[in-house]
């Protein structure tokens, strides 16, 4: 397993795609973080709008952007770890080197963890560097020494690594690279946000929204930008339950991929 993990990790970091996406992630979150921090400060001063947040709540919502809008990047890089094998037809050679398909998939999942952690560190740093000066200079403060904020920052890194693993598992189910990226973009940017708002509008279905993957990640971090924009009414899962839900998504998708895609003859 160790040799398989090392081999899969080298496959990831010997291409330029991982650092291109990493730079794009940092630039994207820095821009959104700074802009959102300014918007929240202005809304709070004018006491109007859906972004009327103050103090620690405002800081936590902004620092949680790593998950709220940035999780598409680790999902994509994770899916590429699997779909690239099929796009470039290297899956045959990979399975000749490591014919145990469960080990092969497990190595893919584990190899993305260091990269996912790196994405989490860079993304969180980008958000903080862009938004903290705005909050400190124009708002109530950056609150970077508050225990609740420190937890949000650390868990944002952990959540990003989990998203990378989920991306690998998803890529093992949908192996067409273009289709996988399109589905990831559609679900993360449109389908799930709309579903969370729609489900939250009905009391009988409000509890279902907490188990959607993005909502579970918010629960693990302990901050939800989407929930804050909805007046803070959205309930989140407790952290232990949110972690189990995210691991369940990764495990179920990986199991489906193992017993469908990787069960078939590949030539």
PASEBA-1860 file (N, C-alpha, C; in nm, 3 decimals):
! residues 267
1> XXXXXXXX> 0.083/-0.121/0.000/0.000/0.000/0.000/0.086/0.126/0.000 ~ 0.196/0.124/0.078/0.281/0.243/0.085/0.337/0.278/-0.053 ~ 0.385/0.176/-0.124/0.440/0.201/-0.257/0.333/0.253/-0.352 ~ 0.212/0.200/-0.339/0.101/0.245/-0.424/0.064/0.389/-0.395 ~ 0.062/0.427/-0.267/0.029/0.565/-0.230/0.135/0.662/-0.284 ~ 0.263/0.624/-0.270/0.371/0.709/-0.320/0.360/0.726/-0.472 ~ 0.330/0.617/-0.541/0.316/0.623/-0.687/0.201/0.714/-0.727 ~ 0.088/0.702/-0.659/-0.027/0.785/-0.694/-0.002/0.932/-0.660
9> XXXXXXXX> 0.069/0.957/-0.551/0.101/1.094/-0.516/0.191/1.158/-0.622 ~ 0.287/1.082/-0.670/0.377/1.134/-0.773/0.301/1.164/-0.903 ~ 0.202/1.083/-0.932/0.121/1.112/-1.051/0.052/1.248/-1.038 ~ 0.008/1.280/-0.918/-0.063/1.405/-0.897/0.028/1.526/-0.910 ~ 0.147/1.518/-0.849/0.231/1.638/-0.837/0.330/1.654/-0.952 ~ 0.334/1.560/-1.044/0.426/1.574/-1.158/0.358/1.636/-1.280 ~ 0.236/1.681/-1.265/0.167/1.756/-1.370/0.148/1.899/-1.323 ~ 0.125/1.990/-1.416/0.108/2.130/-1.379/-0.032/2.163/-1.331
17> XXXXXXXX> -0.128/2.075/-1.353/-0.267/2.108/-1.322/-0.288/2.138/-1.174 ~ -0.217/2.066/-1.086/-0.242/2.084/-0.942/-0.205/2.224/-0.896 ~ -0.093/2.279/-0.946/-0.054/2.411/-0.899/-0.127/2.522/-0.976 ~ -0.171/2.493/-1.098/-0.253/2.591/-1.169/-0.386/2.611/-1.095 ~ -0.449/2.501/-1.057/-0.575/2.509/-0.981/-0.551/2.573/-0.844 ~ -0.436/2.545/-0.784/-0.405/2.603/-0.653/-0.393/2.754/-0.662 ~ -0.325/2.804/-0.764/-0.314/2.948/-0.782/-0.450/3.011/-0.811 ~ -0.530/2.944/-0.894/-0.664/2.994/-0.923/-0.749/2.999/-0.797
25> XXXXXXXX> -0.738/2.897/-0.713/-0.813/2.892/-0.587/-0.774/3.010/-0.497 ~ -0.643/3.033/-0.483/-0.596/3.142/-0.396/-0.645/3.278/-0.447 ~ -0.633/3.300/-0.576/-0.675/3.429/-0.633/-0.826/3.448/-0.619 ~ -0.901/3.343/-0.646/-1.047/3.350/-0.641/-1.096/3.380/-0.500 ~ -1.043/3.307/-0.401/-1.089/3.325/-0.264/-1.040/3.457/-0.205 ~ -0.922/3.502/-0.246/-0.874/3.631/-0.198/-0.966/3.743/-0.246 ~ -1.003/3.737/-0.372/-1.092/3.840/-0.427/-1.229/3.835/-0.360 ~ -1.289/3.716/-0.354/-1.422/3.704/-0.295/-1.418/3.738/-0.147
33> XXXXXXXX> -1.313/3.694/-0.076/-1.303/3.721/0.067/-1.295/3.870/0.096 ~ -1.210/3.941/0.021/-1.198/4.084/0.042/-1.326/4.158/0.008 ~ -1.388/4.120/-0.105/-1.511/4.186/-0.148/-1.625/4.159/-0.051 ~ -1.635/4.036/-0.004/-1.744/4.002/0.089/-1.725/4.071/0.223 ~ -1.601/4.077/0.271/-1.574/4.145/0.398/-1.617/4.292/0.389 ~ -1.584/4.357/0.279/-1.623/4.497/0.260/-1.775/4.509/0.254 ~ -1.841/4.417/0.184/-1.987/4.421/0.172/-2.054/4.403/0.307 ~ -2.002/4.312/0.387/-2.061/4.287/0.519/-2.043/4.407/0.610
41> XXXXXXXX> -1.926/4.469/0.604/-1.902/4.588/0.686/-1.997/4.700/0.647 ~ -2.012/4.722/0.518/-2.101/4.829/0.470/-2.246/4.799/0.509 ~ -2.288/4.672/0.490/-2.426/4.636/0.525/-2.452/4.652/0.674 ~ -2.353/4.617/0.755/-2.369/4.630/0.899/-2.379/4.776/0.941 ~ -2.299/4.860/0.877/-2.302/5.003/0.910/-2.436/5.065/0.872 ~ -2.491/5.021/0.760/-2.620/5.075/0.713/-2.739/5.002/0.771 ~ -2.711/4.892/0.843/-2.815/4.810/0.904/-2.921/4.769/0.804 ~ -2.873/4.714/0.692/-2.967/4.668/0.591/-2.904/4.552/0.515
49> XXXXXXXX> -2.987/4.475/0.445/-2.938/4.367/0.359/-2.931/4.235/0.432 ~ -2.914/4.129/0.352/-2.905/3.994/0.408/-2.769/3.966/0.470 ~ -2.671/4.053/0.448/-2.537/4.031/0.500/-2.510/4.113/0.625 ~ -2.613/4.145/0.702/-2.598/4.225/0.822/-2.546/4.137/0.935 ~ -2.416/4.117/0.939/-2.351/4.036/1.041/-2.255/4.124/1.118 ~ -2.225/4.083/1.241/-2.137/4.162/1.326/-2.037/4.070/1.395 ~ -1.925/4.128/1.433/-1.830/4.063/1.521/-1.781/3.928/1.476 ~ -1.779/3.834/1.571/-1.727/3.701/1.546/-1.809/3.629/1.439
57> XXXXXXXX> -1.940/3.652/1.438/-2.025/3.587/1.338/-1.986/3.628/1.197 ~ -1.958/3.754/1.177/-1.917/3.802/1.046/-1.783/3.741/1.007 ~ -1.688/3.740/1.100/-1.556/3.685/1.071/-1.564/3.536/1.040 ~ -1.642/3.461/1.116/-1.654/3.317/1.094/-1.716/3.287/0.959 ~ -1.818/3.362/0.921/-1.883/3.340/0.792/-1.787/3.365/0.676 ~ -1.706/3.469/0.689/-1.611/3.501/0.582/-1.499/3.399/0.577 ~ -1.441/3.366/0.691/-1.332/3.269/0.692/-1.378/3.130/0.647 ~ -1.507/3.105/0.660/-1.561/2.977/0.614/-1.581/2.970/0.464
65> XXXXXXXX> -1.543/3.076/0.391/-1.554/3.075/0.245/-1.475/2.962/0.181 ~ -1.369/2.917/0.248/-1.290/2.806/0.195/-1.380/2.689/0.160 ~ -1.482/2.666/0.242/-1.577/2.560/0.210/-1.696/2.613/0.132 ~ -1.746/2.728/0.169/-1.871/2.777/0.110/-1.865/2.788/-0.041 ~ -1.755/2.840/-0.095/-1.745/2.854/-0.241/-1.617/2.792/-0.298 ~ -1.521/2.759/-0.210/-1.392/2.710/-0.260/-1.382/2.560/-0.275 ~ -1.483/2.485/-0.227/-1.468/2.340/-0.226/-1.474/2.276/-0.364 ~ -1.514/2.354/-0.466/-1.514/2.301/-0.602/-1.373/2.266/-0.647
73> XXXXXXXX> -1.271/2.339/-0.600/-1.134/2.316/-0.645/-1.077/2.183/-0.595 ~ -1.084/2.150/-0.466/-1.037/2.018/-0.425/-1.119/1.904/-0.484 ~ -1.249/1.928/-0.506/-1.329/1.826/-0.573/-1.278/1.799/-0.714 ~ -1.245/1.905/-0.786/-1.197/1.889/-0.923/-1.062/1.819/-0.924 ~ -0.968/1.863/-0.840/-0.835/1.801/-0.842/-0.843/1.655/-0.799 ~ -0.935/1.625/-0.707/-0.953/1.485/-0.668/-1.010/1.402/-0.780 ~ -1.108/1.456/-0.851/-1.167/1.380/-0.962/-1.067/1.360/-1.074 ~ -0.980/1.459/-1.097/-0.879/1.446/-1.202/-0.782/1.332/-1.173
81> XXXXXXXX> -0.758/1.305/-1.045/-0.667/1.196/-1.009/-0.715/1.064/-1.067 ~ -0.846/1.047/-1.079/-0.902/0.924/-1.134/-0.937/0.937/-1.281 ~ -1.003/1.044/-1.319/-1.050/1.055/-1.457/-0.937/1.070/-1.558 ~ -0.824/1.127/-1.515/-0.709/1.140/-1.605/-0.659/1.004/-1.651 ~ -0.670/0.905/-1.563/-0.626/0.769/-1.598/-0.705/0.717/-1.719 ~ -0.833/0.748/-1.721/-0.918/0.700/-1.829/-0.906/0.788/-1.953 ~ -0.889/0.918/-1.932/-0.877/1.007/-2.048/-0.750/0.978/-2.127 ~ -0.640/0.954/-2.058/-0.512/0.930/-2.126/-0.479/0.782/-2.139
89> XXXXXXXX> -0.574/0.697/-2.102/-0.559/0.553/-2.117/-0.438/0.497/-2.042 ~ -0.409/0.555/-1.926/-0.301/0.502/-1.842/-0.353/0.404/-1.737 ~ -0.487/0.386/-1.734/-0.545/0.298/-1.634/-0.497/0.154/-1.651 ~ -0.473/0.112/-1.776/-0.427/-0.025/-1.799/-0.290/-0.047/-1.737 ~ -0.197/0.045/-1.762/-0.063/0.032/-1.704/-0.067/0.040/-1.552 ~ -0.153/0.128/-1.500/-0.164/0.142/-1.355/-0.210/0.014/-1.289 ~ -0.307/-0.054/-1.353/-0.359/-0.178/-1.295/-0.267/-0.297/-1.321 ~ -0.181/-0.286/-1.420/-0.079/-0.389/-1.437/0.026/-0.380/-1.326
97> XXXXXXXX> 0.058/-0.257/-1.288/0.154/-0.237/-1.179/0.092/-0.275/-1.044 ~ -0.033/-0.235/-1.023/-0.106/-0.268/-0.899/-0.240/-0.330/-0.936 ~ -0.243/-0.464/-0.954/-0.365/-0.530/-0.999/-0.476/-0.538/-0.893 ~ -0.441/-0.518/-0.768/-0.543/-0.521/-0.662/-0.621/-0.390/-0.667 ~ -0.740/-0.396/-0.718/-0.812/-0.273/-0.750/-0.858/-0.197/-0.627 ~ -0.886/-0.269/-0.520/-0.918/-0.201/-0.395/-0.799/-0.123/-0.342 ~ -0.681/-0.182/-0.352/-0.558/-0.114/-0.310/-0.533/0.007/-0.399 ~ -0.554/-0.010/-0.528/-0.535/0.099/-0.624/-0.624/0.219/-0.589
105> XXXXXXXX> -0.752/0.193/-0.563/-0.844/0.301/-0.530/-0.812/0.361/-0.394 ~ -0.778/0.275/-0.298/-0.741/0.326/-0.165/-0.619/0.415/-0.171 ~ -0.522/0.376/-0.255/-0.402/0.458/-0.270/-0.435/0.593/-0.332 ~ -0.527/0.594/-0.427/-0.571/0.721/-0.487/-0.631/0.812/-0.379 ~ -0.716/0.755/-0.295/-0.781/0.834/-0.190/-0.679/0.891/-0.092 ~ -0.586/0.809/-0.049/-0.487/0.853/0.049/-0.388/0.952/-0.010 ~ -0.355/0.934/-0.138/-0.256/1.022/-0.202/-0.306/1.164/-0.217 ~ -0.438/1.182/-0.221/-0.492/1.317/-0.235/-0.495/1.394/-0.103
113> XXXXXXXX> -0.481/1.324/0.008/-0.490/1.392/0.137/-0.385/1.502/0.154 ~ -0.255/1.475/0.129/-0.157/1.585/0.144/-0.187/1.703/0.054 ~ -0.228/1.675/-0.069/-0.261/1.783/-0.162/-0.385/1.858/-0.115 ~ -0.484/1.784/-0.065/-0.603/1.849/-0.012/-0.572/1.938/0.107 ~ -0.483/1.893/0.194/-0.441/1.976/0.308/-0.370/2.103/0.261 ~ -0.284/2.088/0.159/-0.216/2.205/0.103/-0.317/2.303/0.045 ~ -0.414/2.252/-0.028/-0.520/2.338/-0.082/-0.592/2.410/0.031 ~ -0.618/2.339/0.139/-0.688/2.399/0.252/-0.608/2.510/0.317
121> XXXXXXXX> -0.477/2.486/0.335/-0.391/2.587/0.397/-0.384/2.712/0.310 ~ -0.360/2.694/0.180/-0.347/2.808/0.089/-0.480/2.883/0.077 ~ -0.590/2.809/0.065/-0.721/2.873/0.051/-0.757/2.954/0.175 ~ -0.736/2.895/0.292/-0.768/2.964/0.417/-0.679/3.087/0.435 ~ -0.551/3.072/0.403/-0.459/3.186/0.413/-0.501/3.298/0.319 ~ -0.543/3.263/0.198/-0.585/3.365/0.101/-0.706/3.443/0.152 ~ -0.803/3.371/0.207/-0.922/3.437/0.260/-0.885/3.531/0.375 ~ -0.804/3.481/0.467/-0.767/3.561/0.584/-0.686/3.684/0.544
129> XXXXXXXX> -0.588/3.667/0.457/-0.502/3.778/0.417/-0.582/3.888/0.345 ~ -0.686/3.848/0.273/-0.765/3.948/0.201/-0.874/4.011/0.287 ~ -0.933/3.935/0.377/-1.049/3.984/0.451/-1.017/4.038/0.590 ~ -0.917/3.981/0.656/-0.888/4.025/0.793/-0.852/4.173/0.801 ~ -0.769/4.228/0.712/-0.741/4.373/0.720/-0.867/4.458/0.704 ~ -0.959/4.415/0.619/-1.084/4.489/0.599/-1.168/4.485/0.726 ~ -1.180/4.367/0.785/-1.259/4.354/0.907/-1.197/4.430/1.022 ~ -1.064/4.427/1.030/-0.995/4.497/1.139/-0.998/4.648/1.121
137> XXXXXXXX> -0.984/4.692/0.996/-0.976/4.836/0.972/-1.110/4.905/0.963 ~ -1.210/4.837/0.909/-1.340/4.900/0.886/-1.453/4.842/0.970 ~ -1.434/4.719/1.018/-1.540/4.651/1.092/-1.513/4.642/1.240 ~ -1.567/4.537/1.301/-1.554/4.519/1.446/-1.423/4.452/1.486 ~ -1.349/4.401/1.389/-1.223/4.334/1.420/-1.210/4.205/1.342 ~ -1.086/4.153/1.333/-1.060/4.029/1.260/-1.081/3.906/1.347 ~ -1.066/3.920/1.479/-1.094/3.812/1.576/-1.011/3.686/1.550 ~ -0.889/3.701/1.500/-0.808/3.584/1.465/-0.759/3.507/1.587
145> XXXXXXXX> -0.766/3.566/1.704/-0.722/3.496/1.825/-0.838/3.432/1.901 ~ -0.959/3.452/1.854/-1.075/3.391/1.920/-1.075/3.241/1.898 ~ -1.101/3.161/2.003/-1.101/3.014/1.988/-1.198/2.965/1.880 ~ -1.315/3.025/1.872/-1.412/2.982/1.770/-1.359/3.006/1.629 ~ -1.289/3.116/1.610/-1.235/3.148/1.477/-1.118/3.056/1.444 ~ -1.035/3.027/1.543/-0.923/2.935/1.521/-0.976/2.797/1.480 ~ -1.084/2.754/1.542/-1.145/2.625/1.505/-1.195/2.629/1.360 ~ -1.259/2.739/1.322/-1.307/2.752/1.184/-1.192/2.743/1.085
153> XXXXXXXX> -1.083/2.809/1.115/-0.968/2.810/1.024/-0.906/2.671/1.013 ~ -0.886/2.604/1.125/-0.824/2.472/1.123/-0.914/2.369/1.055 ~ -1.042/2.374/1.087/-1.133/2.277/1.029/-1.159/2.303/0.882 ~ -1.140/2.426/0.837/-1.150/2.455/0.694/-1.045/2.377/0.616 ~ -0.926/2.365/0.674/-0.818/2.288/0.611/-0.855/2.140/0.605 ~ -0.908/2.089/0.716/-0.948/1.948/0.721/-1.058/1.918/0.621 ~ -1.157/2.006/0.614/-1.269/1.987/0.521/-1.221/1.986/0.376 ~ -1.126/2.071/0.343/-1.074/2.074/0.207/-1.010/1.941/0.170
161> XXXXXXXX> -0.936/1.882/0.263/-0.877/1.750/0.237/-0.984/1.644/0.216 ~ -1.092/1.651/0.293/-1.203/1.556/0.275/-1.269/1.574/0.139 ~ -1.282/1.700/0.094/-1.341/1.724/-0.038/-1.255/1.661/-0.148 ~ -1.123/1.667/-0.133/-1.035/1.606/-0.233/-1.057/1.456/-0.240 ~ -1.076/1.391/-0.125/-1.104/1.248/-0.123/-1.240/1.217/-0.187 ~ -1.338/1.299/-0.158/-1.470/1.280/-0.220/-1.458/1.296/-0.371 ~ -1.373/1.387/-0.415/-1.351/1.405/-0.559/-1.296/1.280/-0.625 ~ -1.200/1.215/-0.559/-1.146/1.089/-0.612/-1.256/0.984/-0.621
169> XXXXXXXX> -1.333/0.972/-0.513/-1.440/0.873/-0.511/-1.543/0.900/-0.620 ~ -1.576/1.026/-0.641/-1.670/1.062/-0.747/-1.610/1.030/-0.884 ~ -1.482/1.059/-0.902/-1.416/1.028/-1.029/-1.410/0.881/-1.059 ~ -1.415/0.798/-0.957/-1.417/0.653/-0.981/-1.553/0.606/-1.030 ~ -1.656/0.687/-1.006/-1.791/0.653/-1.052/-1.816/0.710/-1.191 ~ -1.785/0.838/-1.208/-1.802/0.905/-1.338/-1.663/0.931/-1.394 ~ -1.618/0.843/-1.482/-1.479/0.847/-1.526/-1.454/0.939/-1.646 ~ -1.560/0.986/-1.710/-1.542/1.081/-1.819/-1.502/1.215/-1.760
177> XXXXXXXX> -1.384/1.265/-1.796/-1.329/1.382/-1.730/-1.414/1.507/-1.749 ~ -1.455/1.533/-1.870/-1.535/1.652/-1.898/-1.669/1.644/-1.824 ~ -1.733/1.529/-1.831/-1.862/1.513/-1.765/-1.848/1.529/-1.614 ~ -1.742/1.475/-1.556/-1.721/1.485/-1.412/-1.705/1.630/-1.369 ~ -1.626/1.708/-1.443/-1.604/1.848/-1.408/-1.734/1.927/-1.423 ~ -1.809/1.901/-1.530/-1.936/1.971/-1.551/-2.033/1.942/-1.437 ~ -2.043/1.816/-1.398/-2.134/1.779/-1.289/-2.090/1.844/-1.158 ~ -1.960/1.843/-1.130/-1.910/1.906/-1.007/-1.944/2.054/-1.004
185> XXXXXXXX> -1.919/2.123/-1.115/-1.950/2.266/-1.121/-2.101/2.291/-1.105 ~ -2.181/2.211/-1.172/-2.326/2.230/-1.166/-2.378/2.206/-1.025 ~ -2.333/2.099/-0.962/-2.384/2.064/-0.829/-2.338/2.165/-0.724 ~ -2.209/2.199/-0.725/-2.156/2.288/-0.621/-2.201/2.432/-0.635 ~ -2.215/2.479/-0.758/-2.245/2.620/-0.779/-2.394/2.650/-0.794 ~ -2.473/2.549/-0.831/-2.614/2.574/-0.858/-2.708/2.479/-0.783 ~ -2.690/2.349/-0.806/-2.789/2.252/-0.757/-2.798/2.251/-0.605 ~ -2.684/2.234/-0.537/-2.693/2.224/-0.392/-2.734/2.356/-0.326
193> XXXXXXXX> -2.677/2.472/-0.363/-2.725/2.596/-0.300/-2.876/2.616/-0.316 ~ -2.927/2.588/-0.437/-3.071/2.604/-0.459/-3.149/2.502/-0.377 ~ -3.097/2.378/-0.371/-3.165/2.274/-0.295/-3.169/2.308/-0.146 ~ -3.060/2.363/-0.093/-3.058/2.398/0.049/-3.158/2.508/0.081 ~ -3.167/2.606/-0.006/-3.265/2.714/0.015/-3.407/2.661/0.001 ~ -3.430/2.579/-0.102/-3.565/2.526/-0.126/-3.610/2.434/-0.013 ~ -3.521/2.344/0.031/-3.558/2.255/0.140/-3.579/2.331/0.270 ~ -3.499/2.436/0.290/-3.514/2.515/0.412/-3.644/2.592/0.419
201> XXXXXXXX> -3.709/2.609/0.305/-3.836/2.682/0.302/-3.952/2.598/0.355 ~ -3.933/2.467/0.368/-4.038/2.378/0.416/-3.995/2.316/0.549 ~ -4.076/2.334/0.650/-4.042/2.284/0.783/-4.021/2.133/0.783 ~ -4.103/2.061/0.705/-4.094/1.916/0.703/-3.965/1.866/0.638 ~ -3.905/1.949/0.551/-3.786/1.907/0.478/-3.660/1.979/0.523 ~ -3.673/2.068/0.620/-3.559/2.148/0.663/-3.445/2.062/0.714 ~ -3.479/1.952/0.783/-3.375/1.865/0.837/-3.297/1.791/0.731 ~ -3.357/1.772/0.613/-3.290/1.701/0.505/-3.171/1.781/0.453
209> XXXXXXXX> -3.185/1.913/0.449/-3.081/1.999/0.394/-2.950/1.984/0.469 ~ -2.956/1.952/0.599/-2.835/1.941/0.679/-2.746/1.828/0.633 ~ -2.802/1.730/0.561/-2.727/1.612/0.520/-2.671/1.623/0.378 ~ -2.699/1.733/0.311/-2.635/1.755/0.182/-2.486/1.777/0.205 ~ -2.401/1.742/0.110/-2.256/1.744/0.136/-2.202/1.880/0.178 ~ -2.244/1.987/0.108/-2.196/2.120/0.145/-2.242/2.162/0.283 ~ -2.366/2.129/0.317/-2.420/2.162/0.449/-2.347/2.083/0.558 ~ -2.315/1.956/0.529/-2.240/1.876/0.626/-2.101/1.936/0.649
217> XXXXXXXX> -2.038/1.984/0.542/-1.908/2.049/0.556/-1.918/2.176/0.640 ~ -2.025/2.253/0.618/-2.048/2.371/0.702/-2.062/2.332/0.849 ~ -2.132/2.220/0.873/-2.148/2.173/1.009/-2.015/2.136/1.073 ~ -1.926/2.075/0.996/-1.795/2.037/1.049/-1.713/2.161/1.081 ~ -1.719/2.261/0.993/-1.646/2.385/1.018/-1.710/2.464/1.132 ~ -1.842/2.461/1.137/-1.913/2.537/1.240/-1.953/2.675/1.196 ~ -1.949/2.700/1.065/-1.990/2.831/1.011/-2.053/2.809/0.875 ~ -2.157/2.885/0.845/-2.227/2.870/0.718/-2.261/3.006/0.661
225> XXXXXXXX> -2.196/3.042/0.551/-2.228/3.168/0.485/-2.371/3.167/0.432 ~ -2.411/3.054/0.373/-2.546/3.044/0.319/-2.650/3.058/0.429 ~ -2.623/2.994/0.544/-2.714/3.005/0.657/-2.720/3.147/0.713 ~ -2.605/3.215/0.713/-2.600/3.352/0.763/-2.679/3.446/0.674 ~ -2.671/3.421/0.542/-2.746/3.506/0.448/-2.895/3.482/0.460 ~ -2.932/3.365/0.517/-3.074/3.334/0.535/-3.122/3.378/0.673 ~ -3.047/3.472/0.731/-3.087/3.522/0.862/-3.036/3.438/0.976 ~ -2.945/3.344/0.947/-2.889/3.261/1.051/-2.982/3.151/1.097
233> XXXXXXXX> -3.087/3.124/1.022/-3.187/3.027/1.066/-3.151/2.884/1.033 ~ -3.058/2.865/0.940/-3.026/2.729/0.898/-2.955/2.654/1.010 ~ -3.002/2.534/1.039/-2.940/2.451/1.141/-2.831/2.366/1.077 ~ -2.724/2.341/1.154/-2.613/2.260/1.107/-2.602/2.135/1.193 ~ -2.546/2.032/1.134/-2.519/1.910/1.210/-2.411/1.936/1.313 ~ -2.412/1.863/1.424/-2.298/1.872/1.516/-2.172/1.821/1.445 ~ -2.058/1.862/1.491/-1.935/1.834/1.418/-1.909/1.684/1.400 ~ -1.935/1.605/1.501/-1.908/1.462/1.489/-1.998/1.399/1.383
241> XXXXXXXX> -2.124/1.443/1.378/-2.217/1.390/1.279/-2.181/1.439/1.139 ~ -2.140/1.565/1.129/-2.101/1.619/0.999/-1.980/1.545/0.943 ~ -1.885/1.512/1.030/-1.767/1.436/0.985/-1.809/1.299/0.934 ~ -1.898/1.233/1.005/-1.945/1.100/0.962/-2.018/1.109/0.827 ~ -2.096/1.214/0.808/-2.169/1.230/0.682/-2.071/1.248/0.566 ~ -1.968/1.331/0.584/-1.871/1.352/0.478/-1.793/1.224/0.447 ~ -1.754/1.152/0.551/-1.685/1.025/0.530/-1.777/0.924/0.461 ~ -1.906/0.931/0.493/-2.002/0.840/0.428/-2.013/0.870/0.279
249> XXXXXXXX> -2.016/0.998/0.243/-2.018/1.033/0.100/-1.896/0.976/0.028 ~ -1.779/0.994/0.088/-1.656/0.941/0.027/-1.660/0.790/0.019 ~ -1.702/0.725/0.127/-1.703/0.579/0.131/-1.804/0.518/0.035 ~ -1.924/0.576/0.029/-2.028/0.521/-0.059/-1.990/0.538/-0.205 ~ -1.941/0.657/-0.241/-1.899/0.678/-0.380/-1.782/0.588/-0.417 ~ -1.687/0.572/-0.325/-1.573/0.485/-0.353/-1.618/0.340/-0.369 ~ -1.712/0.296/-0.287/-1.762/0.159/-0.298/-1.834/0.138/-0.431 ~ -1.911/0.237/-0.473/-1.980/0.227/-0.602/-1.877/0.218/-0.714
257> XXXXXXXX> -1.774/0.303/-0.708/-1.671/0.301/-0.810/-1.594/0.169/-0.812 ~ -1.568/0.117/-0.693/-1.493/-0.009/-0.685/-1.571/-0.125/-0.745 ~ -1.700/-0.129/-0.723/-1.778/-0.244/-0.767/-1.853/-0.221/-0.899 ~ -1.826/-0.107/-0.962/-1.879/-0.085/-1.097/-1.762/-0.062/-1.193 ~ -1.706/0.058/-1.189/-1.597/0.093/-1.282/-1.478/-0.003/-1.271 ~ -1.431/-0.025/-1.149/-1.309/-0.104/-1.131/-1.334/-0.255/-1.127 ~ -1.460/-0.294/-1.139/-1.490/-0.436/-1.146/-1.486/-0.486/-1.290 ~ -1.505/-0.394/-1.383/-1.508/-0.432/-1.523/-1.368/-0.457/-1.577
265> XXX> -1.361/-0.533/-1.685/-1.235/-0.552/-1.755/-1.195/-0.420/-1.819 ~ -1.070/-0.383/-1.804/-1.020/-0.258/-1.859/-0.904/-0.291/-1.952 ~ -0.920/-0.252/-2.076/-0.815/-0.284/-2.173/-0.789/-0.171/-2.268
END
